[in-house]
Amino acid sequence: MAKAGLVKENNEGANDFSRRVSAQLPELADSFAHIIRLYVQIRYGKETEAGNLEKLKVSAAGFRVNKKIEPRKT
């Protein structure tokens, strides 16, 4: 996300960051939200679905931000 000029703020949680990314880069919203959902489930969930860590690794490895994408001004 830093390539697109979006960096998570220190006081910003994962879900809030995901919402900000979705608002400013709607073309990446679905794939980024999927990664964040998996992360939150693994990090904070009491029970996590088997295979979620592998799904997170695969999703994150395949996620790319095109440097040409310009965030929308809010």
PDB file with one MODEL, atoms N, CA, C and O in Angstrom:
MODEL        1
ATOM      1  N   MET A   1       0.810  -1.173   0.000  1.00  0.00           N
ATOM      2  CA  MET A   1       0.000   0.000   0.000  1.00  0.00           C
ATOM      3  C   MET A   1       0.867   1.255   0.000  1.00  0.00           C
ATOM      4  O   MET A   1       0.458   2.295  -0.516  1.00  0.00           O
ATOM      5  N   ALA A   2       2.048   1.160   0.571  1.00  0.00           N
ATOM      6  CA  ALA A   2       2.931   2.324   0.599  1.00  0.00           C
ATOM      7  C   ALA A   2       3.258   2.807  -0.812  1.00  0.00           C
ATOM      8  O   ALA A   2       3.436   4.005  -1.030  1.00  0.00           O
ATOM      9  N   LYS A   3       3.337   1.883  -1.769  1.00  0.00           N
ATOM     10  CA  LYS A   3       3.605   2.273  -3.158  1.00  0.00           C
ATOM     11  C   LYS A   3       2.519   3.188  -3.693  1.00  0.00           C
ATOM     12  O   LYS A   3       2.774   4.030  -4.554  1.00  0.00           O
ATOM     13  N   ALA A   4       1.315   3.022  -3.185  1.00  0.00           N
ATOM     14  CA  ALA A   4       0.189   3.850  -3.617  1.00  0.00           C
ATOM     15  C   ALA A   4       0.007   5.064  -2.707  1.00  0.00           C
ATOM     16  O   ALA A   4      -0.940   5.833  -2.867  1.00  0.00           O
ATOM     17  N   GLY A   5       0.924   5.229  -1.750  1.00  0.00           N
ATOM     18  CA  GLY A   5       0.857   6.378  -0.857  1.00  0.00           C
ATOM     19  C   GLY A   5      -0.048   6.196   0.343  1.00  0.00           C
ATOM     20  O   GLY A   5      -0.419   7.175   0.991  1.00  0.00           O
ATOM     21  N   LEU A   6      -0.409   4.959   0.649  1.00  0.00           N
ATOM     22  CA  LEU A   6      -1.269   4.686   1.798  1.00  0.00           C
ATOM     23  C   LEU A   6      -0.507   3.878   2.835  1.00  0.00           C
ATOM     24  O   LEU A   6      -0.056   2.763   2.574  1.00  0.00           O
ATOM     25  N   VAL A   7      -0.374   4.461   4.007  1.00  0.00           N
ATOM     26  CA  VAL A   7       0.337   3.810   5.102  1.00  0.00           C
ATOM     27  C   VAL A   7      -0.599   3.772   6.303  1.00  0.00           C
ATOM     28  O   VAL A   7      -1.290   4.749   6.594  1.00  0.00           O
ATOM     29  N   LYS A   8      -0.616   2.639   6.996  1.00  0.00           N
ATOM     30  CA  LYS A   8      -1.456   2.504   8.188  1.00  0.00           C
ATOM     31  C   LYS A   8      -0.950   3.454   9.267  1.00  0.00           C
ATOM     32  O   LYS A   8       0.239   3.479   9.582  1.00  0.00           O
ATOM     33  N   GLU A   9      -1.866   4.230   9.823  1.00  0.00           N
ATOM     34  CA  GLU A   9      -1.521   5.148  10.904  1.00  0.00           C
ATOM     35  C   GLU A   9      -1.342   4.359  12.202  1.00  0.00           C
ATOM     36  O   GLU A   9      -1.918   3.283  12.360  1.00  0.00           O
ATOM     37  N   ASN A  10      -0.545   4.894  13.130  1.00  0.00           N
ATOM     38  CA  ASN A  10      -0.296   4.209  14.400  1.00  0.00           C
ATOM     39  C   ASN A  10      -1.578   3.969  15.194  1.00  0.00           C
ATOM     40  O   ASN A  10      -1.701   2.960  15.889  1.00  0.00           O
ATOM     41  N   ASN A  11      -2.520   4.884  15.094  1.00  0.00           N
ATOM     42  CA  ASN A  11      -3.763   4.771  15.870  1.00  0.00           C
ATOM     43  C   ASN A  11      -4.894   4.116  15.077  1.00  0.00           C
ATOM     44  O   ASN A  11      -6.055   4.182  15.481  1.00  0.00           O
ATOM     45  N   GLU A  12      -4.563   3.494  13.967  1.00  0.00           N
ATOM     46  CA  GLU A  12      -5.561   2.928  13.061  1.00  0.00           C
ATOM     47  C   GLU A  12      -5.520   1.401  13.118  1.00  0.00           C
ATOM     48  O   GLU A  12      -4.467   0.789  12.940  1.00  0.00           O
ATOM     49  N   GLY A  13      -6.667   0.806  13.364  1.00  0.00           N
ATOM     50  CA  GLY A  13      -6.749  -0.649  13.379  1.00  0.00           C
ATOM     51  C   GLY A  13      -6.798  -1.214  11.967  1.00  0.00           C
ATOM     52  O   GLY A  13      -6.938  -0.477  10.990  1.00  0.00           O
ATOM     53  N   ALA A  14      -6.679  -2.520  11.879  1.00  0.00           N
ATOM     54  CA  ALA A  14      -6.657  -3.184  10.573  1.00  0.00           C
ATOM     55  C   ALA A  14      -7.943  -2.942   9.787  1.00  0.00           C
ATOM     56  O   ALA A  14      -7.890  -2.671   8.588  1.00  0.00           O
ATOM     57  N   ASN A  15      -9.086  -3.036  10.441  1.00  0.00           N
ATOM     58  CA  ASN A  15     -10.359  -2.833   9.741  1.00  0.00           C
ATOM     59  C   ASN A  15     -10.538  -1.387   9.294  1.00  0.00           C
ATOM     60  O   ASN A  15     -11.057  -1.133   8.207  1.00  0.00           O
ATOM     61  N   ASP A  16     -10.112  -0.442  10.121  1.00  0.00           N
ATOM     62  CA  ASP A  16     -10.195   0.967   9.730  1.00  0.00           C
ATOM     63  C   ASP A  16      -9.285   1.248   8.537  1.00  0.00           C
ATOM     64  O   ASP A  16      -9.664   1.971   7.616  1.00  0.00           O
ATOM     65  N   PHE A  17      -8.100   0.680   8.557  1.00  0.00           N
ATOM     66  CA  PHE A  17      -7.177   0.847   7.432  1.00  0.00           C
ATOM     67  C   PHE A  17      -7.777   0.247   6.166  1.00  0.00           C
ATOM     68  O   PHE A  17      -7.680   0.837   5.090  1.00  0.00           O
ATOM     69  N   SER A  18      -8.388  -0.911   6.290  1.00  0.00           N
ATOM     70  CA  SER A  18      -9.022  -1.557   5.146  1.00  0.00           C
ATOM     71  C   SER A  18     -10.127  -0.682   4.560  1.00  0.00           C
ATOM     72  O   SER A  18     -10.252  -0.569   3.341  1.00  0.00           O
ATOM     73  N   ARG A  19     -10.926  -0.064   5.427  1.00  0.00           N
ATOM     74  CA  ARG A  19     -11.990   0.827   4.943  1.00  0.00           C
ATOM     75  C   ARG A  19     -11.405   2.046   4.232  1.00  0.00           C
ATOM     76  O   ARG A  19     -11.951   2.493   3.224  1.00  0.00           O
ATOM     77  N   ARG A  20     -10.315   2.580   4.741  1.00  0.00           N
ATOM     78  CA  ARG A  20      -9.684   3.743   4.107  1.00  0.00           C
ATOM     79  C   ARG A  20      -9.109   3.358   2.748  1.00  0.00           C
ATOM     80  O   ARG A  20      -9.254   4.098   1.775  1.00  0.00           O
ATOM     81  N   VAL A  21      -8.458   2.203   2.685  1.00  0.00           N
ATOM     82  CA  VAL A  21      -7.931   1.718   1.404  1.00  0.00           C
ATOM     83  C   VAL A  21      -9.076   1.525   0.411  1.00  0.00           C
ATOM     84  O   VAL A  21      -8.958   1.912  -0.751  1.00  0.00           O
ATOM     85  N   SER A  22     -10.168   0.937   0.856  1.00  0.00           N
ATOM     86  CA  SER A  22     -11.319   0.701  -0.021  1.00  0.00           C
ATOM     87  C   SER A  22     -11.889   2.005  -0.563  1.00  0.00           C
ATOM     88  O   SER A  22     -12.289   2.078  -1.725  1.00  0.00           O
ATOM     89  N   ALA A  23     -11.927   3.025   0.273  1.00  0.00           N
ATOM     90  CA  ALA A  23     -12.465   4.315  -0.159  1.00  0.00           C
ATOM     91  C   ALA A  23     -11.544   5.003  -1.162  1.00  0.00           C
ATOM     92  O   ALA A  23     -12.012   5.641  -2.105  1.00  0.00           O
ATOM     93  N   GLN A  24     -10.240   4.871  -0.956  1.00  0.00           N
ATOM     94  CA  GLN A  24      -9.287   5.584  -1.803  1.00  0.00           C
ATOM     95  C   GLN A  24      -8.815   4.776  -3.005  1.00  0.00           C
ATOM     96  O   GLN A  24      -8.397   5.347  -4.012  1.00  0.00           O
ATOM     97  N   LEU A  25      -8.879   3.459  -2.907  1.00  0.00           N
ATOM     98  CA  LEU A  25      -8.457   2.586  -4.007  1.00  0.00           C
ATOM     99  C   LEU A  25      -9.516   1.505  -4.228  1.00  0.00           C
ATOM    100  O   LEU A  25      -9.267   0.332  -3.949  1.00  0.00           O
ATOM    101  N   PRO A  26     -10.680   1.882  -4.720  1.00  0.00           N
ATOM    102  CA  PRO A  26     -11.780   0.915  -4.839  1.00  0.00           C
ATOM    103  C   PRO A  26     -11.453  -0.296  -5.708  1.00  0.00           C
ATOM    104  O   PRO A  26     -12.038  -1.362  -5.516  1.00  0.00           O
ATOM    105  N   GLU A  27     -10.539  -0.155  -6.653  1.00  0.00           N
ATOM    106  CA  GLU A  27     -10.188  -1.290  -7.507  1.00  0.00           C
ATOM    107  C   GLU A  27      -9.430  -2.376  -6.738  1.00  0.00           C
ATOM    108  O   GLU A  27      -9.329  -3.509  -7.208  1.00  0.00           O
ATOM    109  N   LEU A  28      -8.902  -2.039  -5.570  1.00  0.00           N
ATOM    110  CA  LEU A  28      -8.196  -3.020  -4.733  1.00  0.00           C
ATOM    111  C   LEU A  28      -9.016  -3.443  -3.516  1.00  0.00           C
ATOM    112  O   LEU A  28      -8.571  -4.274  -2.724  1.00  0.00           O
ATOM    113  N   ALA A  29     -10.196  -2.880  -3.369  1.00  0.00           N
ATOM    114  CA  ALA A  29     -10.983  -3.055  -2.150  1.00  0.00           C
ATOM    115  C   ALA A  29     -11.258  -4.512  -1.808  1.00  0.00           C
ATOM    116  O   ALA A  29     -11.024  -4.931  -0.674  1.00  0.00           O
ATOM    117  N   ASP A  30     -11.745  -5.285  -2.755  1.00  0.00           N
ATOM    118  CA  ASP A  30     -12.131  -6.668  -2.456  1.00  0.00           C
ATOM    119  C   ASP A  30     -10.950  -7.528  -2.044  1.00  0.00           C
ATOM    120  O   ASP A  30     -11.022  -8.247  -1.047  1.00  0.00           O
ATOM    121  N   SER A  31      -9.868  -7.461  -2.798  1.00  0.00           N
ATOM    122  CA  SER A  31      -8.719  -8.317  -2.479  1.00  0.00           C
ATOM    123  C   SER A  31      -8.046  -7.884  -1.176  1.00  0.00           C
ATOM    124  O   SER A  31      -7.610  -8.732  -0.398  1.00  0.00           O
ATOM    125  N   PHE A  32      -7.956  -6.571  -0.930  1.00  0.00           N
ATOM    126  CA  PHE A  32      -7.336  -6.104   0.308  1.00  0.00           C
ATOM    127  C   PHE A  32      -8.213  -6.448   1.509  1.00  0.00           C
ATOM    128  O   PHE A  32      -7.702  -6.873   2.545  1.00  0.00           O
ATOM    129  N   ALA A  33      -9.524  -6.270   1.382  1.00  0.00           N
ATOM    130  CA  ALA A  33     -10.441  -6.603   2.474  1.00  0.00           C
ATOM    131  C   ALA A  33     -10.377  -8.093   2.809  1.00  0.00           C
ATOM    132  O   ALA A  33     -10.461  -8.472   3.977  1.00  0.00           O
ATOM    133  N   HIS A  34     -10.230  -8.931   1.791  1.00  0.00           N
ATOM    134  CA  HIS A  34     -10.100 -10.378   2.010  1.00  0.00           C
ATOM    135  C   HIS A  34      -8.858 -10.679   2.856  1.00  0.00           C
ATOM    136  O   HIS A  34      -8.921 -11.472   3.796  1.00  0.00           O
ATOM    137  N   ILE A  35      -7.748 -10.054   2.524  1.00  0.00           N
ATOM    138  CA  ILE A  35      -6.505 -10.249   3.280  1.00  0.00           C
ATOM    139  C   ILE A  35      -6.686  -9.786   4.721  1.00  0.00           C
ATOM    140  O   ILE A  35      -6.278 -10.480   5.652  1.00  0.00           O
ATOM    141  N   ILE A  36      -7.289  -8.631   4.907  1.00  0.00           N
ATOM    142  CA  ILE A  36      -7.488  -8.099   6.257  1.00  0.00           C
ATOM    143  C   ILE A  36      -8.433  -8.986   7.063  1.00  0.00           C
ATOM    144  O   ILE A  36      -8.193  -9.224   8.247  1.00  0.00           O
ATOM    145  N   ARG A  37      -9.506  -9.479   6.438  1.00  0.00           N
ATOM    146  CA  ARG A  37     -10.429 -10.386   7.150  1.00  0.00           C
ATOM    147  C   ARG A  37      -9.700 -11.629   7.652  1.00  0.00           C
ATOM    148  O   ARG A  37      -9.887 -12.045   8.796  1.00  0.00           O
ATOM    149  N   LEU A  38      -8.875 -12.215   6.800  1.00  0.00           N
ATOM    150  CA  LEU A  38      -8.109 -13.393   7.215  1.00  0.00           C
ATOM    151  C   LEU A  38      -7.158 -13.047   8.354  1.00  0.00           C
ATOM    152  O   LEU A  38      -7.057 -13.791   9.330  1.00  0.00           O
ATOM    153  N   TYR A  39      -6.458 -11.917   8.231  1.00  0.00           N
ATOM    154  CA  TYR A  39      -5.518 -11.489   9.271  1.00  0.00           C
ATOM    155  C   TYR A  39      -6.235 -11.310  10.612  1.00  0.00           C
ATOM    156  O   TYR A  39      -5.779 -11.823  11.633  1.00  0.00           O
ATOM    157  N   VAL A  40      -7.344 -10.592  10.609  1.00  0.00           N
ATOM    158  CA  VAL A  40      -8.078 -10.323  11.847  1.00  0.00           C
ATOM    159  C   VAL A  40      -8.593 -11.625  12.452  1.00  0.00           C
ATOM    160  O   VAL A  40      -8.534 -11.815  13.667  1.00  0.00           O
ATOM    161  N   GLN A  41      -9.091 -12.510  11.615  1.00  0.00           N
ATOM    162  CA  GLN A  41      -9.594 -13.793  12.114  1.00  0.00           C
ATOM    163  C   GLN A  41      -8.469 -14.604  12.767  1.00  0.00           C
ATOM    164  O   GLN A  41      -8.664 -15.197  13.827  1.00  0.00           O
ATOM    165  N   ILE A  42      -7.311 -14.627  12.141  1.00  0.00           N
ATOM    166  CA  ILE A  42      -6.176 -15.377  12.686  1.00  0.00           C
ATOM    167  C   ILE A  42      -5.643 -14.703  13.947  1.00  0.00           C
ATOM    168  O   ILE A  42      -5.366 -15.370  14.943  1.00  0.00           O
ATOM    169  N   ARG A  43      -5.502 -13.393  13.899  1.00  0.00           N
ATOM    170  CA  ARG A  43      -4.877 -12.654  14.997  1.00  0.00           C
ATOM    171  C   ARG A  43      -5.773 -12.546  16.226  1.00  0.00           C
ATOM    172  O   ARG A  43      -5.303 -12.689  17.354  1.00  0.00           O
ATOM    173  N   TYR A  44      -7.054 -12.296  16.012  1.00  0.00           N
ATOM    174  CA  TYR A  44      -7.936 -11.988  17.132  1.00  0.00           C
ATOM    175  C   TYR A  44      -9.039 -13.011  17.379  1.00  0.00           C
ATOM    176  O   TYR A  44      -9.681 -12.977  18.429  1.00  0.00           O
ATOM    177  N   GLY A  45      -9.269 -13.906  16.448  1.00  0.00           N
ATOM    178  CA  GLY A  45     -10.352 -14.873  16.597  1.00  0.00           C
ATOM    179  C   GLY A  45     -10.039 -15.935  17.633  1.00  0.00           C
ATOM    180  O   GLY A  45      -8.888 -16.341  17.793  1.00  0.00           O
ATOM    181  N   LYS A  46     -11.070 -16.383  18.337  1.00  0.00           N
ATOM    182  CA  LYS A  46     -10.888 -17.452  19.314  1.00  0.00           C
ATOM    183  C   LYS A  46     -10.667 -18.778  18.602  1.00  0.00           C
ATOM    184  O   LYS A  46      -9.862 -19.605  19.030  1.00  0.00           O
ATOM    185  N   GLU A  47     -11.388 -18.960  17.523  1.00  0.00           N
ATOM    186  CA  GLU A  47     -11.226 -20.165  16.712  1.00  0.00           C
ATOM    187  C   GLU A  47     -11.041 -19.718  15.272  1.00  0.00           C
ATOM    188  O   GLU A  47     -11.737 -18.822  14.794  1.00  0.00           O
ATOM    189  N   THR A  48     -10.120 -20.333  14.604  1.00  0.00           N
ATOM    190  CA  THR A  48      -9.899 -19.982  13.207  1.00  0.00           C
ATOM    191  C   THR A  48     -10.044 -21.224  12.346  1.00  0.00           C
ATOM    192  O   THR A  48      -9.726 -22.336  12.767  1.00  0.00           O
ATOM    193  N   GLU A  49     -10.515 -21.015  11.170  1.00  0.00           N
ATOM    194  CA  GLU A  49     -10.712 -22.107  10.226  1.00  0.00           C
ATOM    195  C   GLU A  49      -9.360 -22.694   9.825  1.00  0.00           C
ATOM    196  O   GLU A  49      -8.397 -21.961   9.599  1.00  0.00           O
ATOM    197  N   ALA A  50      -9.301 -24.005   9.742  1.00  0.00           N
ATOM    198  CA  ALA A  50      -8.064 -24.655   9.309  1.00  0.00           C
ATOM    199  C   ALA A  50      -7.703 -24.158   7.918  1.00  0.00           C
ATOM    200  O   ALA A  50      -8.562 -24.055   7.042  1.00  0.00           O
ATOM    201  N   GLY A  51      -6.453 -23.858   7.727  1.00  0.00           N
ATOM    202  CA  GLY A  51      -5.991 -23.423   6.416  1.00  0.00           C
ATOM    203  C   GLY A  51      -6.000 -21.920   6.207  1.00  0.00           C
ATOM    204  O   GLY A  51      -5.545 -21.448   5.165  1.00  0.00           O
ATOM    205  N   ASN A  52      -6.513 -21.142   7.182  1.00  0.00           N
ATOM    206  CA  ASN A  52      -6.565 -19.698   6.992  1.00  0.00           C
ATOM    207  C   ASN A  52      -5.185 -19.059   6.906  1.00  0.00           C
ATOM    208  O   ASN A  52      -4.995 -18.095   6.165  1.00  0.00           O
ATOM    209  N   LEU A  53      -4.227 -19.582   7.651  1.00  0.00           N
ATOM    210  CA  LEU A  53      -2.880 -19.019   7.580  1.00  0.00           C
ATOM    211  C   LEU A  53      -2.303 -19.216   6.185  1.00  0.00           C
ATOM    212  O   LEU A  53      -1.679 -18.309   5.634  1.00  0.00           O
ATOM    213  N   GLU A  54      -2.506 -20.380   5.622  1.00  0.00           N
ATOM    214  CA  GLU A  54      -2.017 -20.633   4.264  1.00  0.00           C
ATOM    215  C   GLU A  54      -2.752 -19.743   3.258  1.00  0.00           C
ATOM    216  O   GLU A  54      -2.138 -19.216   2.330  1.00  0.00           O
ATOM    217  N   LYS A  55      -4.062 -19.578   3.441  1.00  0.00           N
ATOM    218  CA  LYS A  55      -4.836 -18.690   2.559  1.00  0.00           C
ATOM    219  C   LYS A  55      -4.311 -17.260   2.644  1.00  0.00           C
ATOM    220  O   LYS A  55      -4.202 -16.568   1.631  1.00  0.00           O
ATOM    221  N   LEU A  56      -3.987 -16.824   3.864  1.00  0.00           N
ATOM    222  CA  LEU A  56      -3.450 -15.474   4.052  1.00  0.00           C
ATOM    223  C   LEU A  56      -2.116 -15.323   3.338  1.00  0.00           C
ATOM    224  O   LEU A  56      -1.882 -14.327   2.653  1.00  0.00           O
ATOM    225  N   LYS A  57      -1.246 -16.306   3.497  1.00  0.00           N
ATOM    226  CA  LYS A  57       0.067 -16.251   2.840  1.00  0.00           C
ATOM    227  C   LYS A  57      -0.073 -16.173   1.324  1.00  0.00           C
ATOM    228  O   LYS A  57       0.597 -15.370   0.674  1.00  0.00           O
ATOM    229  N   VAL A  58      -0.938 -17.001   0.768  1.00  0.00           N
ATOM    230  CA  VAL A  58      -1.136 -17.029  -0.687  1.00  0.00           C
ATOM    231  C   VAL A  58      -1.748 -15.712  -1.167  1.00  0.00           C
ATOM    232  O   VAL A  58      -1.309 -15.148  -2.169  1.00  0.00           O
ATOM    233  N   SER A  59      -2.758 -15.230  -0.455  1.00  0.00           N
ATOM    234  CA  SER A  59      -3.416 -13.979  -0.846  1.00  0.00           C
ATOM    235  C   SER A  59      -2.461 -12.798  -0.770  1.00  0.00           C
ATOM    236  O   SER A  59      -2.417 -11.966  -1.676  1.00  0.00           O
ATOM    237  N   ALA A  60      -1.698 -12.731   0.312  1.00  0.00           N
ATOM    238  CA  ALA A  60      -0.755 -11.619   0.475  1.00  0.00           C
ATOM    239  C   ALA A  60       0.361 -11.687  -0.561  1.00  0.00           C
ATOM    240  O   ALA A  60       0.785 -10.656  -1.084  1.00  0.00           O
ATOM    241  N   ALA A  61       0.833 -12.882  -0.857  1.00  0.00           N
ATOM    242  CA  ALA A  61       1.907 -13.027  -1.846  1.00  0.00           C
ATOM    243  C   ALA A  61       1.439 -12.615  -3.237  1.00  0.00           C
ATOM    244  O   ALA A  61       2.234 -12.120  -4.037  1.00  0.00           O
ATOM    245  N   GLY A  62       0.170 -12.814  -3.529  1.00  0.00           N
ATOM    246  CA  GLY A  62      -0.357 -12.472  -4.845  1.00  0.00           C
ATOM    247  C   GLY A  62      -0.859 -11.046  -4.965  1.00  0.00           C
ATOM    248  O   GLY A  62      -1.235 -10.610  -6.053  1.00  0.00           O
ATOM    249  N   PHE A  63      -0.869 -10.311  -3.856  1.00  0.00           N
ATOM    250  CA  PHE A  63      -1.390  -8.945  -3.859  1.00  0.00           C
ATOM    251  C   PHE A  63      -0.318  -7.984  -4.353  1.00  0.00           C
ATOM    252  O   PHE A  63       0.795  -7.950  -3.828  1.00  0.00           O
ATOM    253  N   ARG A  64      -0.665  -7.217  -5.354  1.00  0.00           N
ATOM    254  CA  ARG A  64       0.274  -6.243  -5.915  1.00  0.00           C
ATOM    255  C   ARG A  64      -0.426  -4.909  -6.101  1.00  0.00           C
ATOM    256  O   ARG A  64      -1.587  -4.844  -6.507  1.00  0.00           O
ATOM    257  N   VAL A  65       0.303  -3.856  -5.795  1.00  0.00           N
ATOM    258  CA  VAL A  65      -0.196  -2.502  -6.012  1.00  0.00           C
ATOM    259  C   VAL A  65       0.565  -1.918  -7.180  1.00  0.00           C
ATOM    260  O   VAL A  65       1.794  -1.848  -7.167  1.00  0.00           O
ATOM    261  N   ASN A  66      -0.165  -1.504  -8.173  1.00  0.00           N
ATOM    262  CA  ASN A  66       0.433  -0.863  -9.335  1.00  0.00           C
ATOM    263  C   ASN A  66       0.825   0.556  -8.945  1.00  0.00           C
ATOM    264  O   ASN A  66      -0.007   1.312  -8.444  1.00  0.00           O
ATOM    265  N   LYS A  67       2.075   0.921  -9.169  1.00  0.00           N
ATOM    266  CA  LYS A  67       2.547   2.258  -8.805  1.00  0.00           C
ATOM    267  C   LYS A  67       1.767   3.360  -9.517  1.00  0.00           C
ATOM    268  O   LYS A  67       1.760   4.505  -9.066  1.00  0.00           O
ATOM    269  N   LYS A  68       1.117   3.024 -10.617  1.00  0.00           N
ATOM    270  CA  LYS A  68       0.375   4.027 -11.381  1.00  0.00           C
ATOM    271  C   LYS A  68      -0.976   4.356 -10.762  1.00  0.00           C
ATOM    272  O   LYS A  68      -1.632   5.314 -11.171  1.00  0.00           O
ATOM    273  N   ILE A  69      -1.393   3.569  -9.782  1.00  0.00           N
ATOM    274  CA  ILE A  69      -2.683   3.822  -9.135  1.00  0.00           C
ATOM    275  C   ILE A  69      -2.552   5.053  -8.247  1.00  0.00           C
ATOM    276  O   ILE A  69      -1.645   5.143  -7.419  1.00  0.00           O
ATOM    277  N   GLU A  70      -3.448   5.977  -8.425  1.00  0.00           N
ATOM    278  CA  GLU A  70      -3.473   7.190  -7.611  1.00  0.00           C
ATOM    279  C   GLU A  70      -4.632   7.104  -6.625  1.00  0.00           C
ATOM    280  O   GLU A  70      -5.777   6.904  -7.032  1.00  0.00           O
ATOM    281  N   PRO A  71      -4.344   7.254  -5.318  1.00  0.00           N
ATOM    282  CA  PRO A  71      -5.432   7.244  -4.341  1.00  0.00           C
ATOM    283  C   PRO A  71      -6.384   8.411  -4.590  1.00  0.00           C
ATOM    284  O   PRO A  71      -5.960   9.494  -4.995  1.00  0.00           O
ATOM    285  N   ARG A  72      -7.669   8.182  -4.346  1.00  0.00           N
ATOM    286  CA  ARG A  72      -8.656   9.252  -4.445  1.00  0.00           C
ATOM    287  C   ARG A  72      -8.471  10.195  -3.272  1.00  0.00           C
ATOM    288  O   ARG A  72      -8.153   9.770  -2.162  1.00  0.00           O
ATOM    289  N   LYS A  73      -8.665  11.433  -3.518  1.00  0.00           N
ATOM    290  CA  LYS A  73      -8.585  12.433  -2.446  1.00  0.00           C
ATOM    291  C   LYS A  73      -9.877  12.397  -1.651  1.00  0.00           C
ATOM    292  O   LYS A  73     -10.969  12.379  -2.218  1.00  0.00           O
ATOM    293  N   THR A  74      -9.739  12.388  -0.313  1.00  0.00           N
ATOM    294  CA  THR A  74     -10.933  12.380   0.534  1.00  0.00           C
ATOM    295  C   THR A  74     -11.045  13.664   1.298  1.00  0.00           C
ATOM    296  O   THR A  74     -11.989  13.844   2.068  1.00  0.00           O
TER     297      THR A  74
ENDMDL
END
